[in-house]
């Protein structure tokens, strides 16, 4: 028999209609409405300001240009960041370090995937945040936090072109 400890509430911010539908759809046939189960706990979807845990759904492409907006959305006691369009951001050359971003925002960060793995990781993070008094990101090396959260990777051709330009500048200045 399934024991239910208590009902926790979850609020979604951002483009989350599909995500909420995926979570609550299997139970909607049983007329439970906007509820879903995870690890013997019952979760109910509510307004983001009234919920125990806030899930911020944000595009990874917009993290670099809208970082202040992201910080304002994540400014909540218990929050989880769910980044979508991660593959598109990688194709654009934007690389996001999950642990550094988690440290900077002081909340867990989950990347969305097309498989159920991303959704399971999101549910695990929501469960972890809802069951603990506060979430504190710990690092083995604190100097990681000083490095940049977002970096742009260079193609080999642009790296080679930059090195050749630097070489020509060195040769030109020495002559």
C-alpha positions in Angstrom: 0.0 0.0 0.0 1.3 3.5 -0.9 1.8 5.8 2.1 1.4 9.5 1.4 3.4 11.7 3.8 2.0 15.1 2.8 1.0 17.1 -0.3 3.7 19.4 -1.6 2.9 22.1 -4.0 4.8 23.0 -7.1 4.6 26.2 -9.1 5.8 26.5 -12.7 7.2 29.7 -14.2 7.9 30.2 -18.0 6.9 28.1 -21.0 5.7 25.1 -19.0 2.4 24.1 -20.4 3.8 21.0 -22.1 5.8 20.1 -19.0 2.7 20.3 -16.7 0.7 18.3 -19.2 3.4 15.5 -19.2 3.4 15.4 -15.4 -0.3 15.4 -14.8 -1.7 13.6 -17.8 -1.4 10.0 -16.5 -3.4 10.9 -13.5 -5.9 13.2 -15.2 -8.0 10.1 -16.2 -8.6 9.4 -12.6 -10.0 12.9 -12.0 -7.2 14.0 -9.7 -6.8 17.2 -11.7 -3.4 18.9 -11.4 -1.6 16.3 -9.2 1.2 13.9 -9.8 3.2 11.3 -7.7 6.9 10.9 -7.3 8.7 8.7 -4.8 5.6 8.1 -2.6 4.9 11.8 -2.4 1.9 13.7 -3.9 2.6 17.0 -5.6 -0.1 19.5 -6.6 0.4 22.2 -9.2 -0.4 25.7 -7.9 0.4 29.3 -8.7 4.2 30.0 -8.5 4.0 32.5 -5.6 1.8 30.1 -3.4 3.8 26.9 -4.0 6.4 25.3 -1.8 8.8 24.7 -4.7 9.1 26.9 -7.8 10.2 25.3 -11.1 11.6 27.9 -13.6 11.5 26.7 -17.2 14.0 28.8 -19.2 15.6 28.5 -22.6 19.3 27.8 -22.6 19.7 30.1 -25.6 18.4 33.1 -23.6 20.6 32.5 -20.5 23.4 34.7 -21.7 21.3 37.7 -22.9 18.6 37.5 -20.1 20.7 36.5 -17.1 19.2 39.3 -14.9 15.7 38.1 -15.7 16.7 34.5 -14.8 18.1 35.7 -11.5 14.9 37.5 -10.7 12.8 34.4 -11.5 15.0 32.1 -9.4 14.9 34.4 -6.4 12.7 32.1 -4.3 13.4 30.1 -1.2 13.0 26.7 -2.9 13.6 26.7 -6.6 14.7 24.4 -9.5 15.9 25.7 -12.8 14.8 23.6 -15.9 16.8 24.6 -19.0 15.3 23.8 -22.4 16.8 24.1 -25.9 20.2 22.9 -24.6 21.2 21.3 -27.9 20.3 24.4 -29.8 22.5 26.5 -27.5 25.4 24.1 -28.0 25.0 24.4 -31.8 25.1 28.2 -31.4 28.4 27.8 -29.5 27.0 28.5 -26.0 28.3 26.0 -23.3 26.6 26.2 -19.9 28.3 24.6 -16.9 25.5 23.2 -14.8 27.5 23.1 -11.5 28.7 26.6 -11.8 25.3 27.9 -12.7 23.8 26.0 -9.8 26.4 27.5 -7.5 25.7 31.0 -8.8 21.9 30.7 -8.5 21.9 28.6 -5.4 19.4 26.1 -6.8 19.6 22.8 -8.7 19.8 23.1 -12.5 18.4 20.4 -14.8 18.8 20.1 -18.5 15.8 19.1 -20.6 16.2 16.1 -22.9 13.9 14.5 -25.5 13.8 11.3 -23.5 12.3 10.8 -20.1 15.6 11.1 -18.4 15.4 14.9 -18.2 11.9 14.7 -16.7 13.0 12.2 -14.2 16.0 14.4 -13.2 13.6 17.3 -12.8 11.3 15.3 -10.6 14.2 14.1 -8.5 15.4 17.7 -8.0 11.9 18.9 -7.1 11.6 16.0 -4.6 15.0 16.8 -3.1 14.3 20.5 -2.7 10.8 19.9 -1.3 12.1 17.4 1.3 15.1 19.5 2.6 14.9 22.7 4.6 17.2 24.5 2.1 19.3 23.7 -0.8 23.0 24.6 -0.6 25.3 23.7 -3.5 28.6 22.3 -2.3 31.8 22.0 -4.3 35.0 20.2 -3.7 36.9 23.1 -5.1 35.5 26.6 -4.2 37.5 28.2 -7.0 35.1 26.7 -9.5 32.6 29.4 -8.5 34.9 32.2 -9.6 35.0 31.0 -13.2 32.5 31.9 -15.7 29.2 30.1 -15.8 28.7 30.5 -19.6 31.4 30.1 -22.1 31.6 30.2 -25.8 33.5 27.5 -27.5 35.6 28.4 -30.5 35.8 26.3 -33.7 39.2 25.0 -34.6 39.3 27.2 -37.6 38.7 30.4 -35.6 41.3 29.3 -33.0 43.9 28.7 -35.7 43.1 32.1 -37.3 43.5 33.9 -34.0 46.9 32.1 -33.4 48.1 33.1 -36.9 47.1 36.7 -36.3 48.9 36.7 -33.0 52.0 35.3 -34.7 52.0 38.0 -37.4 51.7 40.7 -34.7 54.7 39.2 -32.9 56.7 39.1 -36.1 55.6 42.6 -37.1 56.5 44.1 -33.7 59.9 42.4 -33.6 60.9 43.8 -37.1 
